[in-house]
Amino acid sequence: MKHGFIKAAAMTPKIRVAEPAYNVKEITKGIEEATARGAKIIVFPELCLTGYTCGDLFLQELLLSQAQEALHVAADATQGSDALVFVGLPLEKGGKLYNVAAVLQNGEVLAFIPKRHIPSYAEFYETRHFAAGNEIPEPYLYDGKEIPFGTNILFEADAVKGLAVGCEICEDLWMPLSPGTYHALAGATVVVNLSASNETVGKDAYRQMLVESSSARQIAGYVYSSAGEGESTQDLVFGGHNMIAENGTILAQAKRFSSGNIYADIDIHRLRHERRRMSTYVPGSREQYLILPVHMEEEDTALERTFGAHPFVPAQQSERDRRCEEILSIQSYGLKKRCEHTGCQSAVIGVSGGLDSTLALLVTVRAFDLLGIGRERIRAVTMPCFGTTDRTYDNACKLAVTLGVALEEVDIKEAVTVHFRDIRQDMENHDVTYENGQARERTQILMDIANREGGMVIGTGDMSELALGWATYNGDHMSMYGVNAGVPKTLVRHLVQYYADTCKDEALRSVLLDVLDTPVSPELLPPVDGVISQKTEDLVGPYELHDFFLYYMLRCGFEPAKIYRIACRSFRGIYDNSVILKWLKTFYKRFFTQQFKRSCLPDGPKVGSVAVSPRGDLRMPSDACVDIWMKQAEEL
């Protein structure tokens, strides 16, 4: 439960129809398995103590009494366990029969949650046997004790801040306003569903969509356990389609017809962060809810959940290609609109032969093609200086030629040398002044050429550089429209690769592939034997780590200890833990101290769920203290 993780299980035992004594043995085995795996929320299918397909046998006194005896056995099986266990059975109350979930913990029955919406259409005829459950909880006498009975019951656990569990049953999920929705508005961060959803062609996709969308709209974890093998196949077949979702994402899913039990680690802290972040998520009334506090021991959940090492980059090639095309469209249409609004017919870009300027040039070409403006109105300016290598210079020139844009070269060595003489900068002192002087000279040239051409300077810096402040203030930090401002470095590479794969121009593809193969460098220090001597990732750290840190800090609100924990899992075998910790500290220090550069960013399009624009996602004071974050990082 450390860092807000709670392990949930969706279990589908192989049952026998109308044989509760056998079924509870299988359920007990499931409870033992799940608790051994560390699950704290364990969900079994609808009516699993008897079987969902009993039909008119539900009206038999013997079956009902046997189901209650089996419930005693199931409750006993939870003795000594603080896990919340949800088991389905038929239960008589006030002369009517109800389809309920019994909630068990530590040998006790905590509550009965009745099914609210009873279907009687198509293959379903539950109204023949069951009544709709009441919402407001009522006392129900069970084994001499008054047990709450009703849909509006939440179980609030003390081991994880914000963990509250609500329950609904099968058809409840399919309603326009499900009980789970009201549970979430009343504070539930996890909704469980005991189901017996039969299989028909295509139904699994719709069912999955319901689970995903419900968890997304509710900003909650969703644990769905469905009936499977053992149910009667007289007219229907049940596939055991178990799912565990979190805020619109399936964390685990059983293969249908496999009787598969599934487990997943739901992140309660992330859900709470998301609800805080969304101003339109307005909590509802809890007046008609019974809140039952439940005790759980605080434990360090053994994580089975994986976190992609590259959260900005889709793992699947097809999805990655779709994402790249979409981002290129956002960037180019953003620039198109800016050009149309300003009446601008010309663009100026500093091209270095590196990834960022390459992407910016590709985007500008797309935008001008959309505008119907000739590519010769795009001026690619190469400005060699002390650190420029033949490889990057040649690539910059080849790129301009293959794309059909105007190429202009301005060698800045003499201008920078004169500037250094004027400010008494020793040419042999390769300090920050030596580096930034070159960057600012380049920006001045670009701005002045843009004035000469009646155009605008297109910014090339990416979001990862902005997060780290890896840009020269009033140098490459400045432009008239920054097309890459919303694109993290790990995604820049894939965008250029996608362009190379789809451009159908072998000359362009060749130069793009060589750009991709070139080390990331500002090239502000002299090369050694003609080779780049200044590699950015040697100085500031691997961008894949920084993008990982950036995503989980801004998008998910994770603290340093949690980011470090999941980073160690995600980059196991790639970076030592000590290396990850070193660059994590660097990330926090730079992110906080460099906010002043982000506070005055030029305009640029947001392309994903994370952005650092002061006019968009990130409203952060430039003088905020990093101390509490660094203190936690130092304690790791």
C-alpha positions in Angstrom: 0.0 0.0 0.0 3.1 2.2 0.0 2.8 5.1 -2.4 -1.0 4.6 -2.7 -1.0 1.2 -4.4 -3.7 -1.4 -3.6 -3.7 -4.8 -5.1 -7.1 -6.0 -6.5 -8.2 -9.4 -7.7 -11.0 -10.5 -10.0 -11.7 -14.2 -9.5 -13.8 -16.7 -11.5 -14.0 -20.1 -9.8 -15.2 -23.1 -11.7 -18.6 -23.8 -10.1 -21.4 -26.3 -10.3 -24.9 -25.0 -10.8 -27.1 -25.2 -7.6 -24.3 -26.8 -5.5 -23.3 -24.1 -2.9 -21.2 -26.5 -0.8 -18.9 -27.3 -3.8 -18.9 -23.7 -5.0 -17.8 -22.3 -1.7 -14.8 -24.7 -1.6 -13.7 -23.2 -4.9 -14.3 -19.7 -3.7 -12.3 -20.4 -0.5 -9.4 -21.6 -2.7 -9.7 -18.3 -4.6 -9.6 -16.3 -1.4 -6.5 -18.2 -0.2 -4.8 -17.6 -3.5 -5.6 -13.9 -3.7 -4.6 -13.2 -0.1 -1.3 -15.0 -0.6 -0.7 -12.7 -3.6 -1.3 -9.7 -1.4 -4.7 -8.7 -2.8 -6.8 -6.4 -0.5 -9.9 -6.2 -2.7 -11.1 -9.6 -3.9 -14.1 -9.8 -6.2 -16.1 -13.0 -7.2 -18.9 -13.2 -9.8 -22.6 -12.5 -9.4 -24.5 -15.2 -7.6 -21.3 -17.3 -7.6 -22.3 -19.3 -4.4 -25.2 -20.9 -6.3 -24.5 -20.1 -9.9 -26.2 -17.5 -11.9 -28.1 -19.9 -14.2 -30.2 -21.6 -11.5 -33.5 -20.3 -13.0 -36.6 -21.2 -11.0 -34.4 -23.1 -8.5 -33.8 -19.7 -6.9 -37.3 -20.1 -5.5 -36.4 -23.2 -3.7 -36.0 -22.9 0.1 -33.3 -25.5 0.2 -31.0 -23.7 -2.3 -31.4 -20.5 -0.4 -30.6 -22.0 2.9 -27.6 -23.9 1.5 -26.4 -20.6 0.0 -26.5 -19.0 3.5 -24.5 -21.9 4.9 -22.0 -21.5 2.2 -21.7 -17.8 3.0 -20.7 -18.8 6.6 -17.9 -20.9 5.2 -16.8 -18.1 2.9 -16.8 -15.6 5.8 -14.8 -18.0 8.0 -12.2 -18.3 5.2 -11.5 -14.6 5.6 -10.7 -15.0 9.3 -7.4 -13.2 10.0 -7.4 -11.4 6.7 -8.0 -7.6 6.3 -8.9 -8.0 2.6 -12.4 -6.9 1.5 -14.0 -9.9 -0.2 -17.1 -9.6 -2.4 -19.2 -12.7 -3.0 -22.5 -13.0 -4.8 -25.6 -15.0 -3.6 -29.4 -14.9 -3.5 -30.8 -13.5 -0.3 -34.4 -13.3 1.0 -35.5 -10.1 2.7 -39.1 -9.1 3.7 -40.6 -11.9 1.6 -38.7 -10.9 -1.6 -35.5 -12.3 -3.1 -32.5 -10.2 -3.9 -29.4 -10.6 -5.9 -26.7 -9.4 -3.5 -23.0 -9.1 -2.9 -22.0 -10.1 0.6 -19.0 -8.1 1.7 -16.6 -10.1 4.0 -13.6 -9.2 6.1 -11.8 -11.0 8.9 -14.5 -13.6 9.4 -17.4 -11.1 9.4 -20.1 -10.1 7.0 -19.9 -6.3 6.8 -22.8 -5.6 4.5 -25.1 -6.8 1.8 -25.2 -4.8 -1.5 -28.3 -5.6 -3.6 -28.5 -5.3 -7.4 -30.3 -2.1 -8.2 -31.3 -2.7 -11.9 -32.9 -6.0 -12.7 -33.0 -6.9 -16.4 -35.9 -8.6 -18.1 -35.2 -8.4 -21.8 -33.6 -10.6 -24.5 -32.0 -13.6 -22.7 -32.5 -12.1 -19.2 -35.5 -12.8 -17.0 -34.2 -11.8 -13.6 -37.4 -10.0 -12.6 -39.0 -13.5 -12.5 -37.0 -14.1 -9.4 -35.4 -11.0 -8.0 -36.6 -7.6 -6.7 -34.7 -4.3 -7.3 -32.6 -3.4 -4.3 -33.0 -0.4 -2.1 -30.6 2.5 -2.2 -30.7 3.9 1.3 -29.2 1.2 3.7 -31.6 -0.6 6.1 -30.7 -3.0 8.9 -31.0 -6.7 8.0 -31.0 -9.3 10.7 -28.4 -11.9 9.9 -27.2 -14.4 12.4 -28.6 -12.3 15.2 -26.7 -9.2 14.0 -28.0 -6.2 12.2 -26.1 -6.0 8.9 -26.6 -3.0 6.6 -28.4 -3.8 3.4 -28.5 -1.3 0.5 -26.6 0.0 -2.5 -25.4 3.2 -0.9 -22.6 1.8 1.2 -19.0 2.7 1.0 -16.1 1.0 2.7 -13.3 3.4 3.7 -10.0 1.8 4.5 -7.5 3.4 6.7 -4.3 2.0 5.2 -4.4 4.1 2.0 -5.5 7.7 2.2 -8.5 8.1 -0.1 -9.3 4.4 -0.5 -13.1 4.0 -0.5 -14.8 1.0 -2.2 -18.3 1.0 -3.6 -20.1 -2.0 -5.2 -22.6 -2.6 -8.1 -23.8 -5.7 -9.8 -23.7 -6.6 -13.5 -26.6 -4.7 -15.2 -26.0 -1.7 -12.9 -22.9 -1.0 -15.1 -25.0 -0.8 -18.3 -27.3 1.9 -17.0 -27.1 5.6 -18.1 -26.5 6.6 -14.5 -25.0 3.6 -12.7 -24.8 3.1 -8.9 -21.1 3.2 -9.5 -21.3 6.8 -10.7 -23.1 7.9 -7.5 -20.6 5.9 -5.5 -17.7 7.8 -7.1 -19.3 11.1 -6.6 -19.8 10.2 -2.9 -16.1 9.4 -2.6 -15.5 5.9 -3.9 -12.1 5.6 -5.6 -12.7 1.9 -6.4 -15.9 0.4 -7.7 -16.3 -3.3 -7.9 -18.8 -5.2 -10.1 -20.0 -8.8 -9.5 -21.2 -9.9 -12.9 -22.6 -12.8 -15.0 -22.4 -11.4 -18.5 -22.8 -14.0 -21.1 -20.9 -14.1 -24.4 -22.4 -13.2 -27.7 -20.5 -12.1 -30.8 -18.9 -8.7 -30.3 -20.2 -8.3 -26.7 -16.7 -8.5 -25.2 -15.6 -5.3 -27.0 -18.7 -3.4 -25.8 -18.3 -4.7 -22.2 -14.7 -3.6 -22.2 -15.7 -0.2 -23.5 -18.2 0.1 -20.6 -15.6 -0.7 -18.0 -13.0 1.6 -19.5 -15.4 4.5 -19.9 -16.9 4.0 -16.5 -13.5 4.1 -14.8 -12.6 7.2 -16.9 -15.8 9.2 -16.1 -15.6 8.2 -12.5 -11.9 8.7 -12.2 -11.8 5.5 -10.3 -10.4 2.0 -10.2 -12.9 -0.6 -11.5 -12.8 -4.3 -10.7 -15.1 -6.4 -12.8 -15.5 -10.2 -12.1 -17.7 -12.2 -14.4 -19.1 -15.7 -14.4 -17.3 -18.4 -16.4 -16.9 -22.1 -16.5 -19.4 -24.2 -14.7 -22.4 -22.1 -15.4 -25.2 -23.8 -17.3 -24.7 -23.8 -21.1 -28.3 -24.8 -21.8 -28.9 -21.5 -23.6 -26.0 -19.2 -22.8 -22.2 -19.4 -22.4 -20.2 -17.4 -20.0 -16.5 -16.6 -20.7 -15.2 -15.2 -17.4 -14.3 -11.9 -18.9 -12.6 -10.3 -15.9 -11.1 -6.8 -16.1 -9.4 -4.3 -13.8 -9.3 -0.8 -15.0 -8.0 2.6 -13.7 -9.2 5.9 -15.1 -9.9 4.6 -18.6 -7.0 2.2 -18.9 -7.3 -1.6 -18.6 -4.6 -2.7 -16.1 -5.4 -6.4 -16.4 -7.8 -8.5 -18.4 -8.5 -12.2 -18.5 -8.5 -14.2 -21.6 -12.1 -15.3 -22.1 -13.0 -19.0 -21.7 -9.9 -19.6 -19.7 -11.2 -19.3 -16.1 -8.4 -16.8 -15.5 -8.0 -15.0 -12.2 -6.4 -11.6 -12.6 -4.6 -9.1 -10.4 -3.6 -5.5 -10.7 -2.2 -2.7 -8.6 -4.6 0.3 -8.5 -3.0 3.6 -7.8 -5.3 5.5 -5.3 -3.0 8.4 -5.0 -3.0 9.0 -8.8 -6.8 8.9 -8.8 -6.9 11.4 -6.0 -4.5 13.6 -7.9 -6.6 13.4 -11.1 -9.8 14.4 -9.2 -8.0 17.3 -7.6 -6.7 18.4 -11.0 -10.0 18.3 -12.8 -12.1 21.3 -11.7 -15.2 19.9 -13.4 -15.1 16.8 -11.1 -17.5 18.0 -8.5 -18.2 15.6 -5.5 -21.8 14.6 -4.9 -23.8 14.3 -1.7 -23.0 11.6 0.9 -26.1 12.3 3.0 -27.8 9.1 1.9 -24.7 7.0 2.2 -23.5 4.8 5.0 -19.7 5.0 5.3 -18.3 1.9 6.9 -14.7 2.4 8.2 -12.6 -0.8 7.6 -9.1 -1.4 9.0 -6.3 -2.6 6.9 -2.7 -3.1 8.0 -0.3 -0.8 6.2 1.9 -3.0 4.0 4.3 -2.5 1.2 2.4 -3.8 -1.8 4.5 -6.1 -3.9 4.0 -4.4 -7.3 3.1 -6.5 -10.3 2.1 -3.4 -12.3 4.5 -2.2 -15.0 5.2 1.4 -16.0 6.4 2.0 -19.5 9.9 3.4 -19.6 8.7 5.9 -22.3 5.3 7.2 -21.2 5.1 9.7 -24.0 5.7 7.1 -26.7 3.1 4.4 -27.5 4.6 0.9 -27.4 2.7 -0.4 -30.4 4.1 0.6 -33.8 0.6 1.2 -35.3 -0.4 3.4 -32.4 3.0 5.2 -32.5 2.6 6.0 -36.2 -0.9 7.3 -35.6 0.3 9.4 -32.7 3.2 10.8 -34.8 0.8 11.8 -37.7 -1.5 13.5 -35.3 1.2 15.5 -33.6 2.7 16.6 -36.9 -0.8 17.8 -37.9 -1.2 19.7 -34.6 2.1 21.4 -35.0 1.7 22.3 -38.7 -1.9 23.5 -38.3 -0.8 25.6 -35.3 1.8 27.3 -37.4 -0.5 27.6 -40.3 -3.0 29.5 -38.2 -0.3 31.8 -36.9 0.9 32.6 -40.4 -2.6 33.3 -41.6 -3.4 35.6 -38.7 -0.2 37.6 -39.1 -0.3 37.6 -42.9 3.2 36.2 -42.7 4.6 34.8 -46.0 8.0 33.8 -44.8 9.7 31.7 -42.1 13.2 31.7 -40.7 14.7 28.7 -38.9 18.1 28.1 -37.6 19.2 24.6 -38.8 21.9 22.8 -36.9 21.7 19.3 -38.3 20.2 18.1 -35.0 16.9 16.5 -34.2 15.0 19.6 -32.9 15.7 21.9 -35.8 15.1 19.1 -38.2 11.6 18.5 -36.8 10.8 22.2 -36.8 11.8 22.5 -40.4 9.7 19.5 -41.4 6.7 21.0 -39.6 7.2 24.4 -41.2 7.3 22.7 -44.7 4.0 21.0 -43.9 2.5 24.3 -42.8 3.6 26.1 -45.9 2.3 23.3 -48.1 -1.0 23.7 -46.4 -1.0 27.4 -46.9 -0.1 27.0 -50.6 3.1 29.1 -50.1 6.2 28.1 -51.9 8.8 26.3 -49.9 11.4 28.8 -51.1 9.8 31.3 -48.7 11.2 29.2 -45.9 14.8 30.3 -45.1 16.9 27.7 -43.4 19.9 29.4 -41.8 23.0 27.5 -40.8 25.4 29.4 -38.5 28.6 27.5 -38.0 30.9 28.4 -35.2 33.5 27.0 -32.9 31.8 23.7 -32.1 30.2 22.9 -35.5 31.2 19.6 -37.0 31.3 18.7 -40.7 28.6 16.0 -40.1 26.0 18.3 -38.6 26.8 21.1 -41.1 26.5 18.8 -44.1 23.2 17.4 -42.8 21.8 20.8 -42.2 22.6 21.8 -45.8 21.4 18.5 -47.3 18.1 18.8 -45.4 17.4 22.3 -46.8 18.3 21.2 -50.3 16.2 18.0 -50.3 13.2 19.9 -48.9 13.4 22.6 -51.4 13.8 25.5 -49.0 16.1 28.5 -49.2 19.5 27.9 -47.6 21.5 30.7 -46.1 24.9 30.4 -44.3 26.1 33.0 -41.8 29.4 32.1 -40.3 29.4 33.6 -36.8 32.9 33.0 -35.7 34.2 36.5 -36.4 31.1 38.2 -34.9 31.4 36.1 -31.7 35.1 36.7 -31.5 34.6 40.5 -31.7 31.8 40.3 -29.1 34.0 38.3 -26.7 36.7 41.0 -27.2 34.2 43.7 -26.4 33.1 42.0 -23.2 36.7 40.9 -22.3 35.8 37.2 -22.5 38.9 35.0 -22.8 38.6 32.8 -25.9 40.3 29.9 -24.0 37.8 30.1 -21.2 35.1 27.7 -22.4 32.6 28.6 -19.7 28.8 29.4 -19.8 29.6 32.9 -21.3 31.5 31.2 -24.1 28.6 28.9 -24.9 25.7 31.4 -24.4 27.4 34.1 -26.4 27.2 31.9 -29.5 23.5 31.0 -28.9 22.5 34.6 -28.5 24.4 35.6 -31.6 22.5 33.0 -33.6 19.2 34.2 -32.2 20.0 37.8 -33.1 20.8 36.8 -36.6 17.6 34.9 -37.0 15.5 37.7 -35.7 17.2 40.3 -38.0 16.9 38.0 -41.0 13.2 37.5 -40.2 12.8 41.3 -40.1 14.6 41.6 -43.4 12.3 38.9 -45.0 9.1 40.1 -43.3 8.8 36.7 -41.7 8.8 35.0 -38.3 11.4 33.0 -36.5 10.3 29.4 -35.8 11.4 28.1 -32.5 13.1 24.7 -32.4 13.4 23.9 -28.6 11.5 20.9 -27.3 9.5 20.4 -24.0 12.3 18.3 -22.4 14.8 21.1 -22.8 12.2 23.6 -21.4 11.6 21.4 -18.4 15.3 21.3 -17.6 16.0 24.8 -18.6 18.5 23.5 -21.2 18.2 26.6 -23.3 20.0 29.9 -23.4 17.8 32.6 -22.0 17.1 35.1 -24.8 19.0 32.8 -27.1 17.5 29.6 -28.5 15.0 30.1 -25.7 13.3 32.8 -27.8 11.3 32.7 -31.1 8.1 34.0 -32.6 6.4 30.6 -32.5 7.8 27.5 -30.9 6.4 24.5 -32.8 8.2 21.9 -30.7 7.3 23.4 -27.3 4.9 20.6 -26.5 7.0 17.7 -27.7 9.2 15.8 -25.3 12.7 14.7 -26.6 11.9 11.0 -26.6 9.0 11.7 -29.0 11.0 14.1 -31.2 13.1 11.1 -32.3 10.1 9.1 -33.3 8.5 12.0 -35.2 11.6 12.3 -37.3 11.8 8.5 -37.8 8.1 8.5 -38.8 8.8 11.2 -41.4 11.8 9.3 -42.7 9.7 6.1 -43.1 6.7 7.8 -44.8 8.3 10.6 -47.0 8.9 8.4 -50.1 12.0 10.4 -50.9 15.2 8.4 -50.6 17.5 11.5 -50.4 15.4 13.0 -47.6 15.2 9.7 -45.8 18.9 9.2 -46.0 19.7 12.6 -44.4 17.0 12.1 -41.7 18.4 8.7 -40.7 21.8 10.3 -40.3 20.4 13.1 -38.2 18.8 10.4 -36.0 22.1 8.7 -35.7 23.9 11.9 -34.5 24.5 12.4 -30.8 22.4 15.2 -29.2 24.6 18.2 -28.7 24.4 22.0 -28.7 27.9 22.0 -30.4 29.1 25.1 -28.5 32.5 23.6 -27.5 35.2 22.9 -30.1 35.1 19.3 -31.5 37.9 16.8 -30.8 39.5 15.4 -34.0 36.4 16.6 -35.9 34.0 14.7 -33.6 31.3 16.2 -31.3 32.9 16.8 -27.9 29.9 18.0 -26.0 27.1 15.5 -25.6 24.1 16.8 -23.9 23.1 13.6 -22.1 26.5 13.3 -20.6 26.0 16.7 -19.0 22.4 16.9 -18.0 21.4 13.2 -18.0 19.6 10.8 -20.3 16.5 12.3 -21.8 14.5 9.1 -21.4 14.9 9.3 -17.7 14.0 13.0 -17.6 11.0 12.5 -19.7 9.9 9.7 -17.4 10.4 11.9 -14.3 8.6 14.8 -16.0 5.5 12.7 -17.0 5.0 11.2 -13.6 5.6 14.4 -11.7 3.4 16.7 -13.8 0.8 14.3 -15.2 0.4 12.0 -12.2 1.5 14.2 -9.3 3.9 11.5 -8.0 6.4 12.3 -5.2 10.2 11.7 -5.7 10.2 8.5 -3.7 7.4 7.0 -5.8 9.0 8.1 -9.1 12.2 6.6 -8.0 10.5 3.3 -7.1 8.8 2.9 -10.4 11.8 4.2 -12.4 14.0 1.5 -10.8 11.4 -1.1 -12.0 11.0 0.4 -15.5 14.7 0.8 -16.2 16.0 -2.4 -14.5 19.0 -3.7 -16.4 19.4 -0.3 -18.2 20.5 2.0 -15.4 21.7 1.3 -12.0 19.5 2.6 -9.2 22.3 5.0 -8.1 22.3 6.5 -11.6 18.6 6.9 -11.6 18.7 8.7 -8.2 21.5 11.0 -9.4 19.6 12.2 -12.4 16.3 12.4 -10.4 17.9 14.9 -8.1 19.3 16.8 -11.1 15.8 16.9 -12.6 14.1 18.4 -9.6 16.9 20.9 -9.0 16.8 22.1 -12.6 13.0 22.0 -13.0 12.5 24.3 -10.1 15.4 26.7 -10.7 14.7 27.1 -14.4 11.0 28.0 -14.2 11.8 31.7 -15.0 12.6 30.6 -18.5 9.3 28.9 -18.9 7.4 31.9 -17.5 8.1 33.9 -20.6 7.9 31.2 -23.3 6.9 32.2 -26.8 3.6 30.8 -28.1 3.5 27.2 -29.2 1.0 24.4 -29.5 0.2 21.8 -26.8 0.2 18.4 -28.3 -0.2 15.9 -25.4 -1.4 15.6 -21.8 1.7 17.3 -20.4 2.8 20.8 -21.2 4.9 23.5 -19.5 3.5 26.7 -21.0 2.7 29.4 -18.4 -0.5 30.1 -20.3 -1.6 26.5 -20.3 -0.9 23.6 -18.0 1.8 24.9 -15.7 1.2 27.9 -13.4 4.2 27.8 -11.2 6.1 30.6 -9.5 9.7 31.1 -10.7 10.9 31.3 -7.1 9.2 28.2 -5.7 11.4 26.2 -3.2 12.5 22.8 -4.2 13.6 21.9 -0.7 10.9 19.4 0.3 11.3 17.5 -2.9 15.1 17.4 -2.6 14.9 16.3 1.0 12.8 13.3 0.1 15.1 12.5 -2.8 18.1 12.7 -0.5 16.5 10.2 1.9 16.1 7.5 -0.7 
